[in-house]
Amino acid sequence: MGKKIRVLVIDDSASVRQTLVRVLQEDPDIEIMGVATDPYMAAKKIQEEIPDVITLDVEMPRMDGITFLRKLMSQRPIPVVMCSSLTEAGSETLLQALEAGAVDVILKSKIGAADGLADDAIRIREVVKSASHARLGNVRRAASTLRPGKEGPAAKLTADAMLPPPTGRAMAKTTEMVVCVGASTGGTEALREFLEALPANAPGIVIVQHMPEKFTAAFAKRLNSLCEVEVKEAVDGDAVLRGHVLIAPGDHHMLLERRGARYHVSVKPGPLVSRHRPSVDVLFRSAARAAGSNAMGIIMTGMGDDGARGMAEMHQAGAYTVAQDEATSVVFGMPKEAIARGGVDRILPLDQIAREVLITQQKF
């Protein structure tokens, strides 16, 4: 058996601490190193023993979580998962936390809920386990360059749970291409760098980034303020247009559909797929069916295998597929699995992916 992931839980709410501890301890690979009610108590515990992962509340007495995070990253970097409320202000704060070096985020309001915690418990454990694999050098490098601005399934379901039956029709080549992107841990910064490098006339792009509900709207708004392309959180029925980027809303799956000569997205609820909602596999497998060789698939940093099967299907359907390389990935899990399945045409560092999209666009 491998070494357990030792977690330090920092939160001033006793109920949240208790729930987090209970949820995390249900995973045999996770061990609670300790709990702390504020950053000062946490600092003393870290001096005695360094945890593998920290879960950190944003609003606490004596010192707020963002200030503690910045101090920690400048002195002794440790993978940190931020915990905040499900509000617009909370989402903005969590974006600041990611800029400051946090690896991922979880929602306090979900943790505190008495019902409907099963799906969220799966995500909480997955986020913490992903964080333990994070390459903090890549997290901090990206942050330093940022411009201002009911019972869940225990086992992984496949995207068959969300996809309509295949029609059997081969998709004819058109003059328009659609780019499908999947990312998880470390993906918020990777996506920022990727999208900032694209011109206003870039091909239409649809993205699944593993993140909680509400948070995706603030994330899309921030990206829209930084990029030449138009970025928004997807709404059911949105058209995929040149120069526009649609990001799947948290807690909903997003599928690509073709209506006549145009592509649209379908946004819908559903079960966790590959332990995620939204799932990259749902998007990629729908793209294989709806777009075929008109699509380009990109899989970025993240833990697990979500997207690996979908990318293989896109590849088999004639799409051009790219994976982010290990050197620039915060977690080289999802790209590695996609490569292992034989679904990747090319492996590229993050700073070359946007250029590859534009080169591919010229072939249409």
Phi and psi in degrees as a GROMACS rama.xvg file:
@    title "Ramachandran Plot"
@    xaxis  label "Phi"
@    yaxis  label "Psi"
@TYPE xy
-79.703  171.402  GLY-2
-67.4082  136.952  LYS-3
-73.7213  153.174  LYS-4
-83.1567  115.976  ILE-5
-92.1821  124.153  ARG-6
-117.504  135.304  VAL-7
-105.851  120.903  LEU-8
-98.5891  121.508  VAL-9
-118.168  112.244  ILE-10
-163.612  139.031  ASP-11
-82.7156  -8.61506  ASP-12
-91.3086  120.457  SER-13
-62.863  -39.2944  ALA-14
-66.7368  -39.1389  SER-15
-68.0349  -42.7386  VAL-16
-58.2093  -46.7957  ARG-17
-63.0435  -42.0432  GLN-18
-66.9337  -44.3854  THR-19
-60.5859  -45.0095  LEU-20
-60.3504  -45.8257  VAL-21
-62.9829  -46.3712  ARG-22
-62.4224  -45.3875  VAL-23
-69.0807  -37.7617  LEU-24
-70.4862  -12.2428  GLN-25
-71.637  -16.2718  GLU-26
-93.2231  123.796  ASP-27
-65.9863  -15.1477  PRO-28
-88.6538  -3.805  ASP-29
-116.21  140.013  ILE-30
-132.799  135.851  GLU-31
-82.4829  114.493  ILE-32
-74.5419  -34.6271  MET-33
174.807  174.13  GLY-34
-129.155  154.143  VAL-35
-144.427  145.885  ALA-36
-90.9636  -14.2382  THR-37
-158.837  168.676  ASP-38
-61.6155  -30.5513  PRO-39
-66.3157  -44.1469  TYR-40
-64.8739  -38.4462  MET-41
-63.1198  -41.4512  ALA-42
-60.0476  -39.571  ALA-43
-64.4662  -40.5251  LYS-44
-67.0229  -37.9211  LYS-45
-67.5284  -31.9151  ILE-46
-64.6489  -31.666  GLN-47
-82.0792  -37.6547  GLU-48
-156.646  135.406  GLU-49
-91.9422  120.353  ILE-50
-74.9568  163.375  PRO-51
-79.9008  -33.8198  ASP-52
-144.64  145.841  VAL-53
-118.916  133.116  ILE-54
-99.9721  129.394  THR-55
-129.243  122.643  LEU-56
-71.6381  150.248  ASP-57
-81.4881  -50.2731  VAL-58
-101.29  111.917  GLU-59
-142.496  157.32  MET-60
-71.8699  156.337  PRO-61
75.6904  -43.6448  ARG-62
-156.153  130.858  MET-63
-76.3918  161.828  ASP-64
-64.3574  -36.008  GLY-65
-66.2582  -42.7325  ILE-66
-62.0521  -45.0954  THR-67
-62.1326  -41.4758  PHE-68
-59.1537  -45.8824  LEU-69
-63.7831  -41.1725  ARG-70
-63.0282  -43.3704  LYS-71
-62.552  -45.2177  LEU-72
-67.5205  -27.8104  MET-73
-83.7992  -20.7903  SER-74
-110.684  -48.1038  GLN-75
-148.532  83.9658  ARG-76
-60.2355  128.557  PRO-77
-135.966  140.353  ILE-78
-57.6332  125.77  PRO-79
-121.747  132.861  VAL-80
-110.255  121.493  VAL-81
-85.2569  149.435  MET-82
-126.687  122.89  CYS-83
-146.554  175.887  SER-84
-83.4059  158.73  SER-85
-87.0054  72.3654  LEU-86
-137.568  164.752  THR-87
-62.7663  -42.3863  GLU-88
-64.36  -39.3556  ALA-89
-62.9511  -37.9783  GLY-90
-64.3173  -41.6408  SER-91
-62.8177  -40.108  GLU-92
-64.2244  -39.9339  THR-93
-65.8267  -34.3862  LEU-94
-62.0023  -41.007  LEU-95
-61.8838  -37.4877  GLN-96
-64.9206  -40.5525  ALA-97
-65.6141  -37.4265  LEU-98
-64.4737  -32.4587  GLU-99
-81.8642  -6.88327  ALA-100
120.658  1.74539  GLY-101
-64.3862  148.745  ALA-102
-84.8396  -38.1632  VAL-103
-161.208  -179.035  ASP-104
-136.623  150.521  VAL-105
-134.176  159.438  ILE-106
-101.954  125.345  LEU-107
-64.8826  -38.6069  LYS-108
-62.044  -32.2072  SER-109
-71.8384  -39.9563  LYS-110
-63.0957  -38.2921  ILE-111
-78.9404  -10.4575  GLY-112
-73.8574  137.55  ALA-113
-77.9844  -30.5443  ALA-114
-114.054  164.095  ASP-115
67.0954  23.7294  GLY-116
-86.816  -14.171  LEU-117
-58.5746  -52.9536  ALA-118
-61.4556  -40.8797  ASP-119
-68.373  -33.5877  ASP-120
-63.0616  -38.9242  ALA-121
-61.0619  -45.9714  ILE-122
-64.0418  -43.2718  ARG-123
-57.4244  -46.3488  ILE-124
-65.9345  -40.346  ARG-125
-63.7483  -40.7871  GLU-126
-63.2207  -45.2802  VAL-127
-64.422  -43.1612  VAL-128
-65.433  -38.4852  LYS-129
-62.9862  -42.8736  SER-130
-59.8953  -33.879  ALA-131
-65.9738  -18.0084  SER-132
-99.117  0.229035  HIS-133
-66.9143  138.373  ALA-134
-91.3005  99.4119  ARG-135
-65.4687  -23.6606  LEU-136
-59.1656  -39.8918  GLY-137
-71.9038  -36.4928  ASN-138
-63.3825  -48.3298  VAL-139
-70.5036  -35.1251  ARG-140
-63.3292  -43.6727  ARG-141
-65.497  -41.3033  ALA-142
-64.0637  -36.6229  ALA-143
-70.7086  -18.7612  SER-144
-100.718  2.57397  THR-145
-68.7627  135.468  LEU-146
-83.1911  154.67  ARG-147
-61.0064  -140.889  PRO-148
-59.1032  126.73  GLU-151
-94.6112  158.942  GLY-152
-68.268  135.393  PRO-153
-76.2424  -35.545  ALA-154
-101.551  162.29  ALA-155
-72.825  131.312  LYS-156
-88.7075  159.32  LEU-157
-97.448  173.19  THR-158
-68.0483  -8.72366  ALA-159
-57.9163  -24.8862  ASP-160
-65.79  -22.3066  ALA-161
-112.653  -23.3086  MET-162
-83.4457  142.046  LEU-163
-72.4685  161.945  PRO-164
-60.2025  143.961  PRO-165
-65.7794  145.617  PRO-166
-85.6622  -21.5223  THR-167
86.2173  -4.82189  GLY-168
-83.3784  132.521  ARG-169
-76.2297  138.445  ALA-170
-86.6398  121.096  MET-171
-71.1128  147.947  ALA-172
-66.9626  137.888  LYS-173
-121.711  -179.24  THR-174
-88.212  -3.3507  THR-175
-109.682  142.235  GLU-176
-116.392  156.227  MET-177
-127.206  135.74  VAL-178
-105.35  124.857  VAL-179
-111.236  126.113  CYS-180
-124.317  137.667  VAL-181
-127.718  138.039  GLY-182
-153.838  160.847  ALA-183
-140.74  -121.677  SER-184
-56.3245  124.587  THR-185
85.9876  -3.48477  GLY-186
-72.3276  -27.2986  GLY-187
-62.0144  -42.1726  THR-188
-75.6053  -36.5524  GLU-189
-63.153  -42.504  ALA-190
-65.7045  -39.1093  LEU-191
-59.3633  -48.4897  ARG-192
-63.0305  -42.2197  GLU-193
-62.5627  -50.1602  PHE-194
-72.2197  -32.5792  LEU-195
-63.9725  -23.996  GLU-196
-86.4991  -2.02581  ALA-197
-96.4871  143.125  LEU-198
-79.2952  170.978  PRO-199
-65.9196  -21.1139  ALA-200
-101.93  23.6452  ASN-201
-62.8427  157.533  ALA-202
-63.969  160.755  PRO-203
-61.2523  138.302  GLY-204
-129.441  136.429  ILE-205
-123.123  135.839  VAL-206
-130.711  135.615  ILE-207
-113.083  116.889  VAL-208
-118.92  124.425  GLN-209
-64.1975  112.399  HIS-210
-162.466  161.335  MET-211
-71.7904  164.761  PRO-212
-62.0905  156.957  GLU-213
73.0042  -40.6633  LYS-214
-62.87  -33.0813  PHE-215
-64.6275  -32.7597  THR-216
-65.5583  -44.6914  ALA-217
-66.6958  -37.3286  ALA-218
-63.5393  -45.4205  PHE-219
-63.4871  -40.4469  ALA-220
-62.5676  -41.9386  LYS-221
-64.342  -45.3739  ARG-222
-62.3059  -38.8943  LEU-223
-61.9335  -31.8371  ASN-224
-76.3716  -15.891  SER-225
-103.417  -22.1797  LEU-226
-109.504  156.817  CYS-227
-74.9424  -32.4119  GLU-228
-74.1699  155.445  VAL-229
-85.4857  126.401  GLU-230
-119.598  132.97  VAL-231
-149.177  157.917  LYS-232
-71.8482  131.949  GLU-233
-67.7357  144.691  ALA-234
-121.095  143.655  VAL-235
-51.1402  126.71  ASP-236
94.685  -5.83186  GLY-237
-57.248  138.218  ASP-238
-81.161  145.824  ALA-239
-90.909  111.621  VAL-240
-121.177  153.246  LEU-241
-59.3798  137.232  ARG-242
78.7636  7.82119  GLY-243
-124.055  145.902  HIS-244
-125.755  128.898  VAL-245
-112.703  126.041  LEU-246
-108.384  127.133  ILE-247
-59.2056  132.274  ALA-248
-68.8685  143.291  PRO-249
-56.9332  142.419  GLY-250
73.2188  12.3661  ASP-251
-136.061  143.556  HIS-252
-82.6557  154.129  HIS-253
-129.422  128.383  MET-254
-117.64  149.718  LEU-255
-94.6686  133.386  LEU-256
-131.156  152.774  GLU-257
-114.319  129.266  ARG-258
-123.707  104.842  ARG-259
66.2949  -123.214  GLY-260
-96.5302  2.91935  ALA-261
-120.591  156.019  ARG-262
-103.382  143.107  TYR-263
-133.379  167.324  HIS-264
-112.02  146.481  VAL-265
-110.721  122.003  SER-266
-110.803  122.457  VAL-267
-150.427  155.139  LYS-268
-74.1348  172.851  PRO-269
166.287  178.908  GLY-270
-71.5624  163.544  PRO-271
-61.3811  135.889  LEU-272
-121.166  126.343  VAL-273
53.1718  35.6644  SER-274
66.9809  20.4252  ARG-275
-137.429  152.699  HIS-276
-151.519  102.692  ARG-277
-77.0856  157.295  PRO-278
-114.351  137.454  SER-279
-66.7389  -37.9675  VAL-280
-58.8147  -39.8797  ASP-281
-60.7909  -46.7923  VAL-282
-64.5386  -50.793  LEU-283
-63.5048  -43.0935  PHE-284
-68.8432  -33.8495  ARG-285
-68.2212  -34.7756  SER-286
-67.5557  -37.8984  ALA-287
-58.9929  -39.6132  ALA-288
-78.8614  -39.8836  ARG-289
-86.8547  -31.4391  ALA-290
-116.203  -29.289  ALA-291
54.788  -124.622  GLY-292
-75.1462  -4.72263  SER-293
-80.3019  -6.22032  ASN-294
-103.552  156.419  ALA-295
-125.58  131.939  MET-296
-109.934  136.812  GLY-297
-130.715  125.706  ILE-298
-116.758  129.334  ILE-299
-114.555  -172.791  MET-300
-47.9237  142.697  THR-301
158.184  156.072  GLY-302
-94.6797  151.253  MET-303
98.0401  -163.831  GLY-304
-123.495  13.1172  ASP-305
-60.9628  126.475  ASP-306
101.103  -18.3672  GLY-307
-65.5528  -47.2488  ALA-308
-66.4154  -42.2396  ARG-309
-63.1158  -39.5368  GLY-310
-66.8093  -37.8732  MET-311
-61.4169  -39.4476  ALA-312
-68.9711  -38.4491  GLU-313
-61.6124  -44.6026  MET-314
-59.0901  -45.3537  HIS-315
-65.6973  -28.1025  GLN-316
-83.4793  -0.522967  ALA-317
102.463  1.90144  GLY-318
-73.2504  155.031  ALA-319
-91.6978  129.012  TYR-320
-124.647  140.191  THR-321
-133.054  140.451  VAL-322
-119.952  141.606  ALA-323
-68.4044  142.196  GLN-324
-78.2691  168.32  ASP-325
-67.755  -38.1158  GLU-326
-61.7813  -32.4743  ALA-327
-103.203  -0.884874  THR-328
-86.4221  137.549  SER-329
-67.1557  -42.7352  VAL-330
-133.697  118.123  VAL-331
-93.3244  62.2885  PHE-332
-104.882  -61.0179  GLY-333
-61.5462  -46.1486  MET-334
-61.5003  -40.8666  PRO-335
-60.9942  -43.5252  LYS-336
-66.3486  -39.4156  GLU-337
-64.7376  -40.4019  ALA-338
-63.9336  -43.4726  ILE-339
-62.3423  -29.6128  ALA-340
-82.8107  -1.61768  ARG-341
77.5981  18.6537  GLY-342
-97.8666  7.91962  GLY-343
-112.333  126.435  VAL-344
-80.7532  -37.2163  ASP-345
-147.531  142.693  ARG-346
-110.851  125.066  ILE-347
-135.211  150.005  LEU-348
-67.0681  156.454  PRO-349
-54.1846  -41.6741  LEU-350
-73.5528  -0.881403  ASP-351
-109.943  -4.04091  GLN-352
-71.3106  -41.5933  ILE-353
-60.457  -42.3059  ALA-354
-61.3115  -39.3174  ARG-355
-64.788  -35.9457  GLU-356
-61.562  -44.768  VAL-357
-69.0696  -36.3307  LEU-358
-64.7183  -41.9199  ILE-359
-66.4489  -38.2038  THR-360
-59.143  -35.8882  GLN-361
-65.4265  -18.2704  GLN-362
-82.6958  -9.10536  LYS-363
